[in-house]
Amino acid sequence: MTGEIRQVTDSQRSLLTYVLIWVGVWGIPVSATTIMSAGEASAQAFCALRQPHRAQQRLFPESSSLETFTDEVTSAHRAEVKSELKFTVHQAELGLHTLYAAFKGEGESKEHIGYIHVRSEEGEWGLIEITWALTPDLKIKDFFFQRCRDLARDEVQKDLFKSFLKGKSSDDLRPALSKEGTALSSPIKGLTEEAQGLAYRLVRSALKTLAVTKAVWHPVIPTSR
């Protein structure tokens, strides 16, 4: 593990958000040493989880604590992610990332029960922000949208499509995409034609989420404490 794991406080995250909003509104340049580098800031904003504890309650209601891990995606991590995926991931998607680990119990009985990881995808109607829940052995547990304007968002959040994703690993999901990873290998049964595009983006996002989590954090977050 070459990256350094760093705890990020809510106050640091709020300050970063304030600076990004200020820059976006007023176009004021910010020094690379302000809070974090420009690349780090864009990456942090790219996969920020809003209301972490509400997400914890929704995705892991049995959990008793949530810990934050932030790490830089190194060149070695990128190579591992590339080997896991059929499609190309833009370098801007692989910068500084934050992962949330859910735990159950305390002391010697404290057990890691899953991950929460947010990914952003380009959609037909703007940016899509997806909050993913993963099991400790890196399978899809659930997801919900932080942001999505696609008209099919309600359809893909129903049990029919969620059951298609739940419990699947990277190996299980890869066949759902074409050889190049640029489309679904076949339409998802039960979904309307209008929902197939969003389903494709979700499968891609799930694969990226699993690959990045495995490469960066999975070797260093124990299954129990």
N, C-alpha and C positions, 0 to 999 in steps of 0.2 A: 504493500500500500504506500504510494508515494505522496498522495495528497494529505493535507492536514485537516482533520475533522475539527470544526469549530462550532461552538454553541452560539446561536444568534438569539438575542433577547428581543422581546416585543418592542422595546423602546428603540433599538437599533433599526428594526424593520420599519417602524413608523417614521423615523427620521429619514431613512432612505426614500420612502414613498413621498414624503414632503418635498425633498430635494428634486426628485424626478418630476413631480407635478410643477414645481417652480420653474425648472428648466423648460418643460414642455410649454408652459403658458407664456413665459417671458423671453425664452430663447437666450437665457444668460449662460455663458460658458462656466463650467465647474472644473476645478483643478482635478487632475487624476488622483490626487492624494486625498480628496474630500470623501470621507467615509470609505470608499473603495474605488478601484479603477473604473473607467468608463465601461470596459468590457464586462467587469464583474457586476456593475450596476445593471446593465442591460440583461445579463443572464439571470440575476436575482429577480428582476421584475418579470422576466419571461415565465417563471414558474413559481410565482408567489401564491401561497395558500392564504385566502382570507378566512378569518374566523376559525382558526385551527381547532379549537375545542368543540365548536359546533360540529365540525366535520368528524372529529373523534367520536362524538356521541352518535352521529348518524351512521358511521361506517363500522365502528367498533364499540357498540354500547356496553359491552362487557368489560372494557378496559378501565383501568384505574389511573393510568398516567400516560402522558405523551411527551416524548423527548425529541428535540430538534437537532439534526445533524446537517452541517453545511460543508461542502467540499468542492474543490476545483476539479473539473474533468481534465485530466492530463492527456498527453499524446498517447500514452499506453492505454488509458481508458478508451480513447477514441478508436484505437485500433481494435480493441475487443468488441466495442459496440458495432463497428463496421463488419466484423466477422459474423455477428449475430443476425444482421439484417440483409434483406435482398435489395433494399433501396438505399439511396444516399441520404444522409442526414446533414443538413447545413451546419457548418461550424458554429454559427451563432446560437444554435440550439444546445450546444455542449460547452457551457462556460461554468459559472459558479451555480451550483444547484443546492436546493434545500430538500431534505427528506425528513419525514416525521415517522417515528417508530412508536407504535402503541404497545403498552405493557399491561399485564394483569398481575395483581398481587403486589406484595412488598417484601423487602428483605430477601432472605434465601428463597422464598417462594415466588419472587418476581420473574415473570415469564414474558418473553417477547411474543406477541400474537399477530403482528402484522405491520405493514408499511402504509403510509399515505404519501402520495407523490402527485404533484400537479404538472400537467403538460399542456402546452399551447399548440394549436394547429390552425393553419389557415383554412377558413371555410368559404363557402360561396357567398355568405352574408357577413363576412368579417371574421375577426379572431374568435376561435373557440377555446375555452379554457375547461379542461377536464380534470376532475379530481379522482384519482385512482386509488383503490384499496387493494393491496396485495397480501397474500398469505406469507408467512415466514419462508416457505419453500418456493416462493416466486410463482404463484399462480394468481389469476385475476379473482378477486373476491367480489368487487362491486365497483361502481363508478357513479358520479353525478356531475352535472355541468355547473361550473361557476359562472360561465358566460357562454351563451349560444343563441344566435338569432335564426338559426335554420328552422324552417317550417316543420321539419321532421323530428325535432328534438323530443317531443312527447312520445312519438312512436318508438324511437330507439331506447327510451327509458322504461318501456314496458317489459314484462317478464319474458316475452318471446325472444327478444334480442338479448336481454341480459343473461338468459339461460344459455344462449349460444356462447357467451364470453366466460361466464363464471366457471371456475375450476380449471381453466385452461392455462397451460404453460406456453412459452415461446414455441416449443416444438409442435404443440397442438394448433397454434394460431397461424404459423407460417403457411400451411397449405391453403388457407383462406384467401391468400393473395396470389396474383399472377406471378410468373417466373421472375419478372423484373420488379415486382412489388408496386406497380403503378395502377393497379385496379384489383377488384375482387376476382378471384379465379372463377367464381360462379355466383349468381345472386343469392343473397341470404333468404332461405325459404321462409315464407310468411310475412316478409316485409314488402311494402309497396315499392313500386319503381322509384318514387320520389324519395324514399328513405335509404336507398342503396348507396348513394354518394356519401351520406353522413356515416353510414355503417362502415364504409371503406375507411374513412378518416379515423374512426374509432379503433378499428383493427390495427391500423398503422400506429396510432398513438399508443395502444396497448403494447405492441411489440417494442416500440422505442422506450416506453416506461420500464418494461421488464429488462431490457438490455442495459439501460443506464443504471438502474438499481443494482443489477447483478455486478456490473463492472466496477462501480464506484464504492458501494456501501455493503453489499451482501457479505463480503468476506470478513468485515470488521464489526458488524452488529451481531452480538451473540443471541442465540435463541433463548437464553435465560441469563439472569444476572445473579 
